Amino acid sequence: MTTLSISDLSHSAELDRNEMSAVRGGTLFLPSYSEYSTSLKFDTQQAIGQTQNVFNANGNNAAFVTDIDSKVKPVQKANNSNTINVFGGVPV
């Protein structure tokens, strides 16, 4: 087993930002999410409002006219999508 001693710092020394960033070594402890009680509430609202008025005035004021064709195919499309990423995309 390896022993690490730091002898050039006193135990009560406070390090500033630059001195702390120069410290290397140690271990990284990441707690699991199951250790915490988390209550998350998300209230998302989405709305799409569409209006379409189609007028087809074909053959108005035309007397004795035959074979008048009128083809009107109006289309409206809408889509709502909502994504909430919790904990960087980790499923909860």
N, C-alpha and C positions, 0 to 999 in steps of 0.2 A: 504494500500500500504506500502511495506517495503522500508526503506531508508538505503542505504549502505554508510557509511563514512569510508574513509581510512585516519586516522590522523597521522600515523607514517611515511609517506613519504611526502617529499616536492614535489611541483608540477613540479619542474625543474629537478628532479633526473632522471638520465639515468640508466637503469637496464642492467646488463650484461646477458649473455645467461642463466646462472644458476638461477639468480634472476627472470628472465622472465618465466622460466619453473616452478617456484614455485607459480606463480600467478594463481589463480583458479577463476572460475565464469564467468559471462558475457553471451552473446548470440552469436550464430553462424549465420552469415549472408552469405548465398549462393546466389549469383546473378543467375538469370535465363539466359540461353544461348540466349534467344531472345533479350536481351538488347545489345548484341554486334553484330557488322557486321563482319562476318568471311568469308574470302575467302580461301578456301582450294583447292590446286591442287596436285594431285597425278599422277605420271607418272610411271607406272609399266611396266616392260618388262619381257617377259617369252619366252623361246625358247626350243624346243626339236628337237634334230637332231638324226635321226636313219638311220642306213644303215644295210641292210641284203643281204647277198649273199648266195644262196642255190644252191649247186651243187649235183646232184644225178647221179652218174656214176654206173648204174645198168645194168649188162649184156654187158659191153664193152668187146670187143675182145672175145666174146663167140659165136662160130658158131653153128648152128643147135640146139639151146636151145629154149625150149618153156616154156610157163607159168611162165614167170618172172614178178612178181608184184613188184611195187615200190609205197609206200605210204609215201609221204612227206607232213607234215602239219606244216609249219613254222608259228609262231604267234609273233607279236610284239604288245605291248601295251604301251601307254604313257598317262600321265595325268598332266595337269597344274592346280594349284589351287592358288588363291591369295586372302588374306583377309586383309582388312585395318580397324582397329578399331579406330574410332574417338570418343573422349570424353568418353573413357572407355566402349565402346560398346553401348552407348546411340544413338538411331537412330536420324539422323539429316535430 
